[in-house]
Amino acid sequence: MTLEVWAMIIAGAVVLVAGLILAWPRFQSASGLDKVFVLAPVFEAVPLAIFAMEHLFDARDLMGAVPKWLPGPLFWTYFFGVALLAAAISFILWCCVGISSSLLAVFFLLIVVTVDLPGLFVQVHDRIFWTLTVRELCFAAGALVLAGSLMGKAPMGRAYVLGGRSIVALVMIFYGIEHFFFPHNVPGVPLEKITPSWIPASAAITCFIGAILILAGIGLFIRRTVRIAAAGAGAILVLLVIVFYGPICISEISTNPVEGLNYVGDTLLFAATVMLAGFGENSTETGQPVNA
């Protein structure tokens, strides 16, 4: 394996272990659904660390995605790699999270505006274009909900929470519908990859995940079901990463390890984003705002 692959694996593993250790006291003191929400920032941090290493160790390939009009593409690739790593560290330390989540939302919105939307008129009929574009928008919205949930009762904070949550919900419903049209593609974030034939009942798994996304997406619009929808769907997506994408990644470790790790990171980041959509509502167990 290349140095890039080792860096991605080690960074993800270190952040996961460190995040779980640091979150353990809060996890123990939480009850019910709050335990799931305590883990959401950790699940957010792991893929950020993985993608940070990809930026730092494969910068010359990734800099091609930097807009042509922006000078210094290699600098910006390294810069955003460091920024992603800083956000991951912020989340597991639970320090300066309001700033890091706000900047993370800006980062993903910049990708939408500068990388995705310029190709709109050329790729308007390409479903993968829309899947990728709303994916970045969804990631930005999840970070926005987290930032808003830390603002207390401030009107701007509530606007961030409601606006970000609505975007995540709509993307979940959109992705859920896609699962039924493309049942042989991998579930979670429905991209072009076809599920390997050795995975049993793959179409049934995909349709099940699609149904969960649709139902949970609708649930995010109903205040009484926001927390259960976010926690339940997020937990199922984390399980999907472990039992579905984990084996795929291992099977491709000698042939296409970066793609396998990207799918793991992508789906885990989506899972964490779904969980973050439940932030900002009062906990029915503790009566306190859910800020992990």
NUNUVO-603961 format. One line per field, with one value per residue (C-alpha): y, x, z. Coordinates in steps of 0.02 Angstrom, whole numbers, plus 50000, padded with zeros to 5 digits. Example, Ala and Ser with C-alpha at 12.3 -4.5 7.8 and 13.67 -1.06 7.14 Angstrom:
<pts>
v (49775/49947)
u (50615/50684)
w (50390/50357)
</pts>
This chain:
<pts>
v (50000/50178/50308/50398/50245/50214/50396/50389/50229/50283/50457/50385/50253/50375/50503/50367/50295/50465/50531/50385/50399/50586/50571/50428/50536/50627/50462/50387/50536/50541/50435/50370/50453/50576/50438/50433/50621/50621/50511/50614/50735/50586/50506/50676/50693/50523/50552/50730/50661/50531/50662/50779/50649/50623/50810/50814/50656/50665/50853/50856/50749/50834/51010/50983/51010/51187/51316/51372/51556/51531/51551/51430/51271/51166/51288/51282/51092/51085/51226/51137/50974/51060/51144/50977/50902/51052/51031/50846/50886/51022/50899/50762/50886/50973/51139/51292/51187/51338/51412/51249/51193/51364/51361/51180/51234/51373/51247/51131/51278/51339/51169/51182/51358/51343/51159/51089/51229/51286/51119/51138/51174/51038/50902/50951/50781/50680/50603/50583/50770/50803/50667/50746/50924/50893/50785/50935/51043/50915/50909/51099/51096/50970/51078/51229/51140/51102/51283/51346/51226/51302/51478/51443/51537/51667/51695/51669/51504/51444/51495/51393/51242/51245/51290/51163/51026/51057/51038/50876/50810/50851/50769/50613/50601/50631/50497/50379/50390/50360/50197/50124/50177/50108/49959/49880/50033/50050/50123/50273/50403/50327/50348/50252/50106/49940/49831/49680/49518/49429/49536/49443/49525/49685/49754/49721/49810/49959/49972/49956/50099/50199/50176/50226/50385/50435/50403/50485/50632/50661/50638/50782/50900/50848/50921/50776/50650/50751/50668/50489/50512/50586/50462/50309/50342/50399/50241/50130/50220/50194/50009/50011/50077/49937/49786/49842/49964/49891/49723/49810/49919/49769/49673/49818/49858/49784/49846/50014/50059/50247/50223/50100/50221/50363/50267/50226/50408/50473/50363/50393/50581/50565/50464/50597/50734/50646/50635/50819/50862/50814/50942/51100/51014/50989/50816/50727/50628/50771/50926/51007/51063/50925/50994/50828)
u (50000/50054/50100/49938/49833/49926/49904/49717/49695/49803/49725/49549/49591/49681/49540/49409/49497/49543/49369/49284/49400/49373/49184/49168/49129/48991/48928/48916/48821/48700/48543/48430/48452/48577/48708/48693/48710/48866/48951/48898/49047/49166/49088/49103/49286/49344/49304/49368/49536/49535/49499/49629/49764/49707/49726/49899/49971/49888/49885/49953/49810/49675/49730/49650/49482/49531/49447/49561/49537/49606/49796/49903/49798/49929/49928/49739/49739/49861/49770/49604/49687/49755/49586/49494/49617/49595/49406/49424/49534/49412/49267/49351/49421/49251/49343/49302/49166/49059/49198/49257/49081/49042/49202/49169/48998/49084/49209/49075/48974/49129/49143/48962/48984/49157/49169/48993/48881/48995/48957/48769/48723/48836/48786/48608/48542/48677/48611/48787/48814/48659/48705/48876/48811/48677/48800/48915/48763/48703/48873/48872/48695/48742/48888/48772/48649/48791/48849/48672/48638/48784/48711/48577/48414/48488/48374/48520/48561/48382/48384/48542/48466/48300/48375/48515/48399/48277/48416/48477/48298/48269/48433/48388/48221/48305/48436/48303/48204/48364/48390/48232/48278/48456/48445/48606/48712/48790/48674/48694/48761/48696/48845/48893/48980/48891/48874/48992/48904/48971/48864/48700/48530/48612/48456/48352/48481/48481/48291/48288/48411/48310/48152/48241/48307/48136/48047/48182/48191/48005/48028/48153/48012/47905/47969/47910/48006/48163/48275/48221/48231/48407/48473/48391/48439/48614/48643/48584/48703/48848/48803/48800/48978/49035/48949/48935/49072/49200/49208/49207/49352/49450/49418/49486/49635/49756/49671/49587/49612/49587/49415/49367/49421/49331/49167/49190/49226/49087/48953/49015/49012/48835/48787/48861/48773/48605/48640/48689/48521/48444/48545/48461/48307/48279/48316/48160/48270/48366/48269/48431/48481/48567/48741/48831)
w (50000/49966/50097/50056/50097/50259/50309/50276/50375/50522/50532/50530/50662/50777/50770/50800/50952/51024/50991/51078/51228/51245/51221/51346/51499/51406/51335/51509/51579/51431/51422/51284/51115/51188/51183/50994/50979/51088/50958/50807/50813/50825/50671/50585/50632/50566/50381/50393/50451/50311/50178/50255/50229/50050/50020/50099/50021/49849/49827/49650/49586/49687/49642/49472/49557/49608/49494/49352/49395/49571/49579/49678/49664/49756/49902/49916/49912/50057/50146/50144/50195/50351/50379/50374/50497/50612/50607/50649/50800/50855/50852/50953/51080/51083/51077/50969/50887/50844/50739/50661/50613/50537/50435/50384/50318/50219/50149/50080/50013/49922/49839/49782/49713/49635/49584/49564/49500/49356/49272/49292/49111/49043/49167/49208/49151/49241/49402/49473/49455/49560/49685/49713/49716/49847/49945/49973/50010/50137/50223/50235/50306/50441/50497/50495/50611/50732/50729/50756/50899/50995/50984/51113/51084/50966/50814/50695/50779/50761/50578/50550/50635/50543/50374/50385/50448/50305/50177/50256/50258/50074/50023/50123/50033/49864/49899/49965/49803/49702/49795/49720/49543/49559/49678/49613/49654/49826/49959/50073/49953/49789/49672/49516/49602/49578/49733/49721/49675/49830/49945/49978/49951/49894/49808/49963/50071/49953/49954/50143/50161/50036/50137/50298/50216/50151/50316/50421/50301/50324/50512/50517/50465/50615/50778/50885/50779/50738/50865/50836/50647/50655/50783/50706/50525/50575/50677/50533/50414/50535/50541/50350/50350/50465/50388/50206/50160/50280/50190/50019/50073/50137/49976/49873/49983/49858/49700/49733/49916/49898/49820/49956/50093/50006/50007/50191/50231/50121/50198/50376/50346/50280/50435/50549/50451/50475/50661/50670/50592/50759/50857/50922/50992/51178/51243/51302/51423/51504/51459/51402/51227/51130/51097/51119)
</pts>
